[in-house]
């Protein structure tokens, strides 16, 4: 057994998990759009509220103005300027929880929920591990994402029941 080789492989494996966590919002977006494509009402509502979710995050960041934790490091050299210098609430957390909550409310598919929860956990871990956010910033982001998903799904349900709109 070569300790150095094994250690390098473990570190690369952890880095891959961190990359999955960092790109979690995009992975969850892809999964949610793919799973809702069969229903124009739900995919349209999801994508429309995706932009609303992002706007709410920016407004909250500018209103609260809570900086990211000191000593943060980047995974890919990404800059955090302007509104992105603020960490409250976490946009990554808000995005993954928006997507996973919306999809679960749409489909009740436990397998997809488990997959997205794994991605969400990797995202939360990566953001905390790299000191991009505090636990509170991650929690508030997740709560906002869940709330916006519930509102979006409720509207989509109302519109799908009222065929006049579609």
C-alpha positions in Angstrom: 0.0 0.0 0.0 1.4 3.3 -1.1 0.3 5.9 1.5 1.1 8.9 -0.7 -0.8 7.6 -3.8 -3.8 6.6 -1.6 -3.8 10.0 0.0 -3.7 11.8 -3.4 -6.6 9.7 -4.6 -8.6 10.5 -1.5 -7.9 14.2 -1.8 -8.9 14.1 -5.5 -12.1 12.3 -4.6 -12.9 14.9 -2.0 -12.1 17.7 -4.5 -14.6 16.1 -7.0 -17.3 16.1 -4.3 -16.5 19.8 -3.6 -16.9 20.5 -7.3 -20.2 18.7 -7.3 -21.2 20.8 -4.3 -20.1 24.1 -6.0 -22.0 23.3 -9.2 -25.0 21.9 -7.2 -27.4 24.7 -8.2 -26.8 23.9 -11.9 -27.1 20.2 -11.4 -30.4 20.6 -9.5 -31.6 23.0 -12.1 -30.9 20.5 -14.9 -32.7 17.7 -13.0 -35.7 19.8 -12.2 -36.2 21.1 -15.7 -35.7 17.6 -17.2 -38.3 16.2 -14.8 -40.9 18.9 -15.4 -40.5 19.2 -19.2 -43.7 17.1 -19.7 -45.8 19.8 -18.1 -45.5 23.3 -19.7 -47.2 24.9 -16.7 -44.7 23.5 -14.2 -41.6 24.0 -16.2 -42.6 27.6 -17.1 -43.4 28.3 -13.4 -40.2 26.7 -12.2 -38.0 28.7 -14.7 -39.8 32.0 -14.1 -39.5 31.7 -10.3 -35.9 30.7 -10.7 -35.2 34.2 -11.8 -37.5 35.5 -9.0 -35.6 33.4 -6.5 -32.3 34.9 -7.7 -33.7 38.4 -7.5 -34.9 37.9 -4.0 -31.5 36.6 -3.0 -29.8 39.8 -4.4 -32.3 42.1 -2.7 -31.8 40.3 0.6 -28.0 40.4 0.3 -28.1 44.2 -0.4 -30.6 44.8 2.4 -28.8 42.7 5.1 -25.2 43.4 3.9 -23.7 40.6 6.1 -20.2 39.8 4.8 -19.0 36.4 4.1 -16.9 34.8 6.9 -13.2 35.9 7.1 -10.7 33.5 5.7 -12.8 32.3 2.9 -11.2 30.5 0.0 -12.4 29.9 -3.6 -12.6 26.6 -5.3 -12.1 27.8 -8.9 -10.7 31.3 -8.3 -14.1 32.9 -8.6 -14.3 36.6 -7.6 -16.8 37.8 -5.0 -17.3 41.5 -5.9 -20.3 43.8 -5.6 -23.4 42.2 -4.1 -21.5 38.8 -4.1 -19.3 40.0 -1.3 -22.3 39.5 1.0 -23.0 36.1 2.3 -26.5 36.4 3.8 -28.4 34.5 2.5 -26.4 31.9 0.6 -27.4 31.9 -3.1 -26.1 28.3 -3.6 -28.2 27.0 -0.7 -31.2 29.0 -1.8 -30.9 27.7 -5.3 -30.5 24.0 -4.5 -33.3 24.0 -2.0 -35.6 25.9 -4.4 -35.0 23.3 -7.1 -35.3 20.2 -4.8 -38.4 21.5 -3.0 -40.1 22.5 -6.3 -39.4 19.1 -7.9 -40.5 17.2 -4.8 -43.8 19.1 -4.5 -44.3 18.5 -8.3 -43.6 14.8 -8.4 -43.3 13.4 -4.9 -40.6 11.2 -6.4 -38.5 10.0 -3.4 -35.6 8.8 -5.5 -35.1 12.2 -7.2 -35.5 13.8 -3.8 -32.8 11.7 -2.3 -30.5 12.5 -5.3 -31.1 16.2 -4.9 -30.7 16.0 -1.1 -27.3 14.4 -1.6 -26.3 17.3 -4.0 -27.7 19.8 -1.5 -25.6 18.3 1.3 -22.5 18.5 -0.9 -23.4 22.1 -1.7 -23.9 23.1 1.9 -20.7 21.3 2.9 -18.6 22.9 0.2 -19.9 26.4 1.0 -19.2 25.9 4.7 -15.9 24.1 4.3 -14.5 26.8 2.1 -15.8 29.4 4.6 -18.0 31.1 2.0 -20.9 31.1 4.4 -21.8 30.6 8.0 -24.4 27.9 9.1 -26.9 30.7 9.6 -26.3 32.1 6.1 -26.8 28.6 4.7 -29.9 28.0 6.7 -31.5 31.3 5.7 -30.8 30.5 2.1 -32.3 27.1 2.3 -35.4 28.5 4.0 -35.9 31.2 1.4 -35.5 28.6 -1.4 -38.1 26.3 0.2 -40.6 29.1 0.7 -40.3 30.4 -2.9 -40.6 26.8 -4.2 -43.8 26.3 -2.2 -45.3 29.6 -3.5 -44.3 28.7 -7.1 -45.7 25.2 -6.9 -48.9 26.5 -5.3 -49.4 28.9 -8.2 -48.6 26.2 -10.8 -51.1 23.9 -9.1 -53.8 26.6 -9.3 -53.0 27.4 -12.9 -53.0 23.7 -13.9 -56.4 23.3 -12.3 -57.7 26.4 -14.2 -57.5 25.4 -17.9 -58.5 29.0 -18.8 -54.8 30.0 -18.4 -53.4 27.2 -20.6 
